[in-house]
Amino acid sequence: MTTQTRPRNEIALSAADALAALTPERLKAMKAVVGFDGFVDSIIHVVDKRHSMARDDFDRIRTIPEFAARCGAAANRSANLEMVVQDVRFGGNGPLFSSAMGRLGSPVTYIGAVGLEDDPSQLDPIFQPFAERCARVIPLCGPARTDALEFDDGKLMFGKPDAVQRVTWDKIKEVVGLDALRGMMDEAELISVVNWTLLGGVEGIWVGLRDEVLPKLGKDRSRRLFIDLSDPAKRTDEDVRRAMELLATLQPFIPVTLGLNLAESGRIAKVMGVEAYDDEHNRSLAEMVPEAAERLRDRLGLDCVVIHQHTGAGASDAAGERGWFTGPYTRKPRISTGAGDHFGGGFSFARTAGLGLLESLAAACGVAGAYVRDAQSPTLERLIGFLRDLPVPEH
């Protein structure tokens, strides 16, 4: 298989035209069921130098190496690092992924850790803007918390995930009901389970879907399953290997797409014995990433592997397509937390809508690109306009 190469603007315009052709009836049919995490994210800037005690009168630490150097200099001493909260908003891989799909027009049913601590059946008010983008939201328990330190060159996520450990297959069946869950997923064209890394119950959910739901679904519609691991760096090789082998057991029941960022793909490749990246010949990411996606997809036995990073994305699918799309990278995003989830939501939306692999990569990069510039999930109209006037990547 060779990597498909077409002009970037041609792919973007083709994606825009396909999205513009979606009718209200087609959008209504593009139902999704997504779960199962939920976080409250504090978006934070770290103070470098303060000019006065006015809240925002400071220069921020702009890069992760600068932050690391400040931390390193405190070894055998101490340091007082001031954190200024810029925003407190709903978060979690599932809500952010669903926010992207819902704003684009897909009717999303979300099930997850988005309830009140003292009354888990009621939605935590911070998730109300998210709930308004979904067709239905079913809380399971209260959310976890994350401090997201944002820099010009990336972000550091300090998660406190105790709350989401209450999300298990038994909890889902208790709250939603097995028959009701089967009914929701029977009507859906997309099912997504995200955040394996931080939710200990995800593997049990995969097994529950495999054994109790997927074999019972009707054959009258095509469905896809999108999986996002969410930075498995902290998990052991044994954990990663077990999860990948378990994912392969779902493939006979539903086409599985595994979404990864560049670092995650390298980790999965190493654990699974795949020679994914060989840069001895100074090959570009546009050459290496689609090839890595293909090798990973073959090794894992999945329908599709898609790999993204801030400059673009590549993928390989079982239909024999393989390609790369150069994204609209910006050096100064208004927000970066959630960009990967918006990429996954955009890719899943486009694939559900029937777009080809390259057009789906363009749409996904467009969703993420608009999100980091606007600090909000784009509408379908905004995405189409963004793709038709695609920004030149900044270097």
Summary of the structure (lengths in Angstrom):
residues: 395
radius of gyration: 20.5
end to end distance: 30.3
largest distance: 65.3
contacts: 1392
relative contact order: 0.15
helix: 42%
strand: 23%
